[in-house]
Amino acid sequence: MDIVVLDVVIPVSVTIFLTLIHFVGEKISSRLHKWHFQLESLGAGLMVGILFLELFPQISIGAIVLDFYIYIPLLTGFVIIALIEKIVYKKMLKEDTITNNRLSQIDKEVNNETTSDSSVEHESDIMELVCIIPEQNAIFEAIALVTHSLMIGILVALVFSEYPLEVSFIIMIPFVIRAFTVAFSAEQIMEDLNKKPEKIFRILGVITPSLGALAGVFLVFNQITFFIIFAFALGLVLFTVIRDMIPLGKKGKPMFFLIGVIFTVGIFLLNELVLLH
């Protein structure tokens, strides 16, 4: 009975600790503003390392249980979040474009100076601007963070169920650093949200890692259900990592991204050495 209790208490306690680290990162975010891009890139590198070295290998294990069918929920998770994003964006874009078209028409009637060519160009500019409205991007990025947190909780439970205790805590080192670094981009996302969505996503951000850990603990006892849910959630995370979590263009700091990846690889190799002995 004690072992069962520890199997629940330890993963949940670890996710609570990760949440606290994330909270600290958000609170000191403004003080480390000049380091935001570096820390975001470091966190992205850590997440990519975790994705390839810890998450994807579980799919190969799941293939033993579900055969190639394991890839169906993986693909489904990726496709669903991609479709939801496109559908919602399209709806928002349509509504905002109609509003802007009306304003543009009023402007034409008043000034009578706009040519048809410039009108087309103007409409193109409007659509481009609509696509990058911070509130719209922030909603999807917030969903990505919540899904990511849920997956982290599930993965924490999986790690502590499969590895010796000391090895599990070593594996958690990149998770702790990632929880701190992701807080900086998370705080920026929250600032772009309206008050009500911000409150909802902040609450979800606090509870989802522990919920993921609890789900992971109980799902481990039913391999088929576990791997279906795990693959589906991994599909969601895969899309959101590609879409939102790796800083693009000038925002990224390649050296810090590379450091994050190398650090995760180092922890992975250290674990292998520990397990060999």
Summary of the structure (lengths in Angstrom):
residues: 277
radius of gyration: 21.8
end to end distance: 29.3
largest distance: 81.2
contacts: 918
relative contact order: 0.21
helix: 92%
strand: 0%
